[in-house]
Amino acid sequence: MLHKIKNLIFILAFIEGGAVMCVELCSAKILSPYFGTSIYVWASVLGITLTALMSGYYLGGYVSSKNHKKSIIFWMMLVAGCFVAITPIISDFVLPITINFNLLIGTIISLLSFLFIPLVLFGAVSPLIINFLTEQAKESGKSSGNVYAISTLGGIFTTFTVGFYTLPQFGITATLYSYGLLVIGIALILFLFTKTFKFSSTLLVLLAIFSYNFQNRFNSKEVIYQSEGILGEIKVVDRSLFNAKENRNKPYRELMVNNISQTIMDINDPNKSYWDYVDVLTYTINSYATGNKALLLGLGGGTLYKQLEKNKLNVDVVEIDERVEAVAKKYFNINNNVNVVIDDARHYLNITKNKYDIIIYDLYHSETPPIHLMTKEAFHEIKTKLNKNGVLVINFYGFILDSKGKAARSIYKTLLAEKYNVLLYATPGAEQNRNLLFICSQEELKSKNEIINTIIYEMDINFDDALILVDDKPILEHIYLEAALSWRKDYNEVNAKYFLKQLTID
């Protein structure tokens, strides 16, 4: 009997280790539509995770010295499993409140509400299991090693399963609910096997089972597609937006990643983007490019791709998230025969044998650009993939002045350090509402067309605080953070809070 109980305890340790990673991954994804995926958010998730586990280890050690009943292990797992199952309910209640706080306070309060308690309980389980398995002091090392190894193995297995399968296939709610029931299930089996089950525990089980009926995550009627994945939440939304040029509301279709609009397409004219940068970028390419072989890094909803195709360019596309390709083809009128490579952009640049006349960075992931593509080494690699007179185009935040513009100034300085000729175009509007387009070439840049868009000249930019960005010192994520948080704040007002309001109305 004792041997069978020990085997079940090891299974429990495996599930406990997996539960820690499941809750951590899902909590980060729950936060992303509200607070983004910046280093601040991940630092908060990791910080609260470690704080909770530290507290749990201490709690487990303390309880094991006071209470030698094995049922305390099962109770902790049962309660933790219930918290996992109802995490979406707690987050649905808390996040509409914390979204009004600044990023640091909002993320910490949110995580304390739905991440901290279950991780404390899971953390407490390991020392309790070790205490249960250790009959003599000389066995403590072996018991500790076995328990932590099995728990870590569970974490490894669950990280890959949740990250690459259950999140994209079934979403956050179903993943948490299922894993919560798994934890509850092993706890109940141990209760029954050791004949320590009490009727009061059924109330917790019933709470977890029925909690799924009360979970509702952004089910607005305007959302026509939604999925979760390791790279974030994707939504396709049909709604009316105000068109300033036409002075009226028009129907648009939006692709959103973590509630940041990546593409906004005019439903009545699918080749037309809501944003100026697509037209400015296309016109600028026609002004400076001499060939027709183009590489577009980042597909999004494909409004830029359609403009490039319309201009008779032969376009290869690299997109890191396979869901984006499927969505673009199904909802944004992208041809099924478009050549899309699912890969990280820099990895593709490292392995491809192709050369291009035009390479375009249009690579935002929600509000964050890819720092590993904005270094001196990356720009050097780009040179080897460009034909003579080839042009590199980088779409970036609209900020160039003050602290918010330090990232753009640093990219400019890095391009100059790599011996590029650079022109900086700005789309219409204030800094917070516009895009900057870096036009770069190893050759002199001479426009074939009339210059009709705003150029910000090198002589008018103060580079004193700008940095040369290198792979060995990935500083860009820190210096663009103020600009990214500004975008996140603005999009929370127009997107996240909008959908929260829609849920209230529904």
N, C-alpha and C positions, 0 to 999 in steps of 0.2 A: 504493500500500500504506500509506504513512504517513498519508495522508488518511483512509483507512478506520479505521486504528488510532486516530486522533484522535477520530473520531466515536464509536467504542466507548468511549474514555476519557471522553468527555462523558456517555455513557449511564451509565458507572460512577459518575461524580460525582453524577448525578441519583439513582441507587439508594443511594449512600452517604449523601446528605443525608436521604433518606427513612428509611434504616435507623436513623439517629440518633433521629428522632422516634418511630419504631415501638418501639424498645427503651425509650425514655424513658417513653412512654405505658403500655406493657405492664408495665414495672417498677413504676410507681406503682400499677397495678391488681393486680399480684401482691402488693404489700404491704398493700393495703387490707383484706383479710379478717383480717389479723393485727394491723396497727397503725393502721387507720382512715384517714381522709382529712383530718385536721386540717392546719392551716397548718404544723405541725412536720414532718409527713410530706412535704408538697409542698416545703417549704424544703430538706429533706434530699435529695429527688430532684433539685431544680434545682441545689443546691450540688454534689452528686457529679457531675452531668452537666457542669457548667461546669469543675469540677476535671479531669475526665477529658478533655474537649475541649482544655483548656489544655495538659495534659500531652501529648496527642496532637499538637497543633500544634508543640510544641517538639520532640517526638520526630521528627516528619516533617521538620522543618527540619534537624535534626541529621543524620538518615540521608541526606537529599538531598545534603548536602555531602560525604558519605563514600562513598555508593554510587549510581552513576548507572545501574544496571541497572533497566530498566522492570519486570522480573519481581518486584521487591520490592513494587511496588504490588499486584500480583495476589496475592502471598502474604499480604499484610496483609488484603486483602479476603477471601481464602479462610479464613484463621484466624478473622477476625471473624465471618464467616457461620456458621462452625461453633459459635462461642460463642453466637450468637443462637439457633440451632436447639436447643442443649442448655440454654438458660436455664431452662426449666421443671424440668429434672432437677436443676440446681444449686440452684434455689430450694426444691424439694421436700426437698432434703437440709439446707439451711441454715436455713430459717424455723422448723422445729420446735425448733431450738436457740436462735435469736435471740429467739423469742417470750418467752423467760424473762428477757430483759434489759429494762431500761427503754426507753421509746420512742425516745429520741435515739440511744442506743448501738445498740439493736436495728436501727433503720432504717439507720444508717450502715454497720454490719457487713454487713447483708443486701445493701445496694446495692453495696458494694465487691466482694462475691462474684460478683454476676451482671450488674451494670450497668457497672462501671468499666472492665473490660478491653476489651470490645468497643467502647466509646466512645473509649478511647484509640487503638485501632487505626483506627477510622473517622476520628478527628481527624487522625491522621498521614497519611491518604491525600490530603487536600486539598493540603498543601504539596508532596507528592511528585508529584501530577498537575501542579501549576503548574510545578514544576521540569522535568518531562518535556516540557511544551508550550512552554516558553520557550527559544527558540533564541538570542535576543539580549536584552541588558539592557533595551532600549527597549520590548520586547514584554511585560515582566513585569507591568506594570499591567493591560494588556488581558487577559492570561492569568489573572491573579488575579481580576479582575472577572468574567470568563466562568465560571470554575470555581465561585466562591462564589455567583454568581447561579443557576447551574444546580443546584448542591447545595441552595440554599435553596428553589428551586422544587420539588425532590424532597421536601423536608421539608414544604412546604405541602400538596402533593398527598397525601402519606402520612398527614399528621395528620388530614385530613378523611376519607380512605378508611378508615383504621384506627379512628378514633374513632366514626364514624357508620355503618360497614358491617361490617368484618371482625370487630371485637370483639363486637358484639351478635349477629352471625350465626353466627360460628364459634368464638369464645372466644379466650382468651389463648394457649393452647398451639398451636392450629392457626395463629394469626396469626404467632407467633414462628417456628414451624417453617417455614411457607411463605415468610416473608421471609428467613429464614436460607438456605433453598434458592435463593431468587432471587439473593441476594448471591453464594453459591457458584457459581451458574450463570454469572453474568457474569464472575466470575473465571476459571472454567474455559474459557469462550469466548475470553477474552483470552490465556490460556496457550496454547491450541491455535492461535489465529490468529497468534501471534508465535513459535510453535514452541519455547516455553520450558517446556512441560509436563514434569513429572518424575513418575515412578511413585509416589514417596513421598507426593505430594499426594492420591493416591487413598485413602489411609488416613483422612485427614481427611474426605473426601467420604463414605466409607462410614460413619464414625462419626456424621456428621450425619444421613444417611439412615436409619440403624437406630435413632437416638436416640428417635424417636417411639414406638417400642414399649415404652420404659421410662418414659414420662411418665404420671403418675397423679395427678390433682388432685381430692381430696375426693370420691372415688367411693363414698361410704358407701351401704349399702343403704337407709338411712333417707332419703336425699335423693331426692325424687321429681321435682324440677325444679331446673335450675341454668343460669344464663346469665351472660355477661360483657357489660359495656357501658361506655360512657364515664362513666356515673353509678355504676358499681361492680358488684360481684358480687351476684346475687340467687339465693337458694335457697329452696325449699319443702321442709320436712322434717316427717316424721311420726315422733314419738317419745313416749315415756312421761315425764311430769313429775309431781312430787309436788304434790298439792293439799292445802295446809295446813288448809283449812276442813273438808275431808272426811277428812283424815288417811289418804290413800291415793294411789297412783300412778294416773294416768288418761292416756288417749291424747289428745295434742294435735297440731295442725298449726301449724307456725310459718312465717312469712315472715321471712326474714333478708336484710338488706342489709349486705354486708361483715362477716358473722358477728355483727351486732347484731340481736337480735330486734325486728322492727317490729310484728308481730301474732302473737298466740298464741290459736288458736281451739280450743275444746272440740270434738273430732270428733263426739262423740255428741250435742252440743247446739251446732250451728254459730252460733247467735245469742249464745253466751256466750263472753266473753273470759276469759283466764287472769288478766288484770290488773284491779285494782280501779278504775283511773282511768276506764274506759269507763262503768261503772255510776255512779260519782260524778259524772262529767261529765253524763251523761244526766239524772240526778236534779236536778242543779243547773240545767241548762237549763230543765227543766220548772218549776223554782221561780222563775225570773227572766224568762224570755222571754214575750212577749205575742203574738207572731205565729207563723206556721208556715213562713215562707220562710227556708231555711237555706243557707249556703255552707260546705262542708267543704273546707278547704285541706289536702290530703294524704289519699289513699285508703288506702294500705297494703293489708292483707288485708280491710278493710272491716267489721270487727266493730263499730266505732263507727257507720259508715254504717247498718248493719242495725238498730242500736238507735234511731237517729234516725228511720229509716223506720217502725219498729215504733210509734214515738210520733206517727205521722201527720204528720211534717214533710215538706215538699216540698224535697228536697235537690238542690242542684247540687254537683258535685265537681270540684276542680281537682287534677290529678296531673301532675308533671313528667316522669315516666318511663312511656312507653307500655307497657313490659313489665309494670309493676305492675298496670295495668288488666287486661291479659290474664290474668295470674296470679290476680287476685282473682276474676275471673269463672269461671275454669276450676277453681280449687282451693279457693275460700273461699265458695262458694255465693252469689255476688253476681249479681243479675239482669242479664241481657244488655242490658236497656233502661235501665240506670242512666245518667244524664246526666253523663258524664265529659269534661271539657275537658283536653286535654294541653297544658299551658302552665306557665310559671313563675307562681307565685301572685301576685307583685307586678305582673307584667306584666298578668295577667288583671284585677287590681283597677284598674289604670290605664285599661284599655280597655273594660271592661264597662259597660253602661248599666243593669244590674240593680241593684236595691236589696234588702236583706235584713233580716230581723228578727234573725237570728243568723249570726255569722261565727265559724268555729272554726279556730284554728291547731292542726293536728296534723301537724307538718311535719318531724319528724326525718329526716335522711338519715344512716343508721347512727347514730353518736353525736353528730352535729353539727346544731344547729338553724340555720335560715336567718337570717343576721345582717341581711340587707337588708330583712327584714320586721319588725324589732324596733327601728326608729328612730322618732324624733319625727315625721319626715315621713311614714313609712309609717302610723303610727297616725292622723295627720291625714287621710290618704287614706281610711282605713277609715271615718272619720266620714261621709264623703260617700257611702258605700255602705250605711250603716245607716239604716233607717227610724227614726222617733221611737220612743223606748223600746227601740231595738235593743241587742243584747248582743254584745260581743266576748269570746270565750273563748280563752285561750292555754294550751296544755299545755307544761310546761317541767320541767327537772330538779327533783329534790326538795330541793336544797340551798338554804338561805336564810341560814345562819349562816356566820361566818368567811370565809376567802378563797374557798372553793368556792361560797358563796352570793352573792358580789359581783355576778355576772351577773343573778341573779333580782332582787336589790335595785335594780340599775340599770334593769332593765325596769320595775319598779314605779315608780321615780322618774320615768322617762320618760313613763309613762302619766299620772302625776299632773301632770307639766309640760304635757301636752296636754289637761288639764282633764277627764280621765275620773274617774268614781267607780269605785273598785276594791275588790273583795273578793278575798282570797287563800285558797283552799281547799287543804288538803293531804290526800292519800290516806293510808290507814293505813300504818304502818311507819316505820323509821328513815329519816333523810334520804337515804341512798344507795340505798334500796329503794322510795322513794315518788315520786309526781309532785306538782307544784304546778300548780294551775289558777287562772289570773287571770280573774276575772269582771269585765267592764268595761262601763260604759255612760255616756252623757252625762247620763242622768237618775239620780235616786236609786234605789239598788238595794234593793228590798223583796221578801223571799222570800214566795211564796204558800204554801209548804209548810214543814213543821217542819224546822229545821236539824239534821241528824243527822250531818254530817261536820265535820271540824276546820277552823276558821277561824283563820288567823294574822293578827292585827290589826295595822293600820298603826302604832299606838302602841308595839307590841312589837318593831318593826324599827328597827335603827340604820342610817340612810341616810348617815352622815357620809362614807363612802368611795364611795358609789354615784355613778354618772355619768349624765348625760342623754345618751342615745345619739342621734347624728345621722348623716345620710348622709355628710357631709363628713369624718367621722372614724370609720371602721369599726373601733371598738375592741372590740366585743363578742366577736369571735372569740378575742381574747387573754384576756379576763377570764373566759370560760366554759371555758377550756382545762383548768384543773385538774379541774373537774367532768366534762368530757368524757373526760379520760384515766382518771378513776376508773371511769366506766362502761365504757370500753374494756378496762381491766384486769379488771374483774369478768366481762365477757362473754367475754373470752379464756379465762377459767377454765371457764366453763360451755358455751361453744360451740366456739371455735377449737381448743382443746386436746382437747375431746371428739371432734371429727371427726378430728384427727390420731391419736388413740388408736384410733378405729374403723378408720382406714387400716392401722394396725399390726396390728390383729386380723385384718382381711381378708387 
